[in-house]
Amino acid sequence: MIKSEIQQVKLRFGIIGNAEALNRAIDIAIQVAPTDLSVLITGESGVGKESFPQIIHQYSRRKHGQYIAVNCGAIPEGTIDSELFGHEKGAFTGAVSDRKGYFGEADGGTIFLDEVGELPLSTQARLLRVLETGEFIKVGSSKVQKTDVRIVAATNVNLTEAIADGRFREDLYYRLNTVPIKVPPLRERPDDTVLLFRKFASDFAEKYRMPAIQLTEEAKKILMSYPWPGNVRQLKNITEQISIIETNREITPDILRNYLPAQQEQRLPMLFGGKQSKTFESEREILYQVLFDMRQDVTELKKLVHNIMTEQAQNPSGTTSVAYYPPTGTGLVAAQPAAVPTINLSATKSNADEDDIQDTEEYVEESLSLDDLEKEMIRKALEKHHGKRKNAAKDLNISERTLYRKIKEYGLD
């Protein structure tokens, strides 16, 4: 598509920027609009993904039909099926009348499913059926209904990782991702930051009836070099703050720096050991990590005791000296080297057998108590975040993959 046509689309939908990746995303949206193919829009939070389903709808044959935007992450899990597919009267407590649902309302139009990666697995199965057959069933009904809806989805979640973690259906991913559109983050189009700042400054000057703020050349360089983790949304908010607060309408580097959040740096002391160092937001997170590491220490110690007793059984009359070195990969090793303890074994075979039984029982009991403690911590984290495993894993300072494995291991599903 020629540049003039892309420019017309930008003017119509208020898109600012000349980056090649942005123009490519707009071009794909226009090209796919006349078809009924499903589109998956990906990009970080705040990049402006919501403009692209509107482009697709307005340039399609469905432009006179309904356009409904749904934020899947903002609807509670217990009501999302009713919101999307409708329900029959009496289907659940509070269902005092029939409800059509978004897929019924948007028949002949377009539905934009924002944050589609947050959909529960049961709802994903229903959505897959709509994509494959155009059919759905209301909550509390047994009657199959048809709908002719174009689905455009968006997410800032890495869906391939969500599939690996069992949080997103692979078959649904391929149905949604018929045509992918990637919206670039603001840090990948630094020249556009100045254009966006100028546009926002003009808008806020008109809104608040004051002169527009302007950047000095040095301030522009700072604006372009900043990584903008919040993307366009963050830039807009900062421009509004400066427009309201600053009496000097010429923005220097010193003024601009006051409004740019400092980049997070790791300032905590590093943990010793082979693992990669982490930052912790609270003492509780440190405690969780220490407890998980202690469990690994106990496992290593059990192996050591087993090896000692095996060697003792093979050499009952001899004296065996075994040096114990604490595991170095747990992050709990002291900074300064300590004296290495030596275990002197010169017991009879009968005593060895007795010790074998006692020691084994002792370590099994300790291991089980740690398992119970770990299970309880995971259960409390899940309760605290109302079953949201992503948040629970973050609170426990472990990966989602590890949390899913632990939930399955302890039967906490």
Secondary structure, DSSP 8 states (H G I E B T S, - for coil): --HHHHHHHHHHHT-----HHHHHHHHHHHHHTTS---EEEE--TTS-TTHHHHHHHHTSTTTTS-EEEEEGGGS-TTTHHHHHH-B-TTSSTT--S-B--HHHHTTTSEEEEETGGGS-HHHHHHHHHHHHHSEEE-BT---EEE---EEEEEESS-HHHHHHTTSS-HHHHHHHTTEEEE---GGG-HHHHHHHHHHHHHHHHHHHTS---EE-HHHHHHHHHS--TTHHHHHHHHHHHHHHH-S-SEE-HHHHHTTS-------S---SSSS-----SSHHHHHHHHHHHHHHHHHHHHHHHHHHHHHHHHSTTS-EEEE----SSSS---SS-----EEEE---HHHHHHHHHHHHHHHHHHHHHHHHHHHHHHHHHHHHTTT-HHHHHHHHTS-HHHHHHHHHHHT--
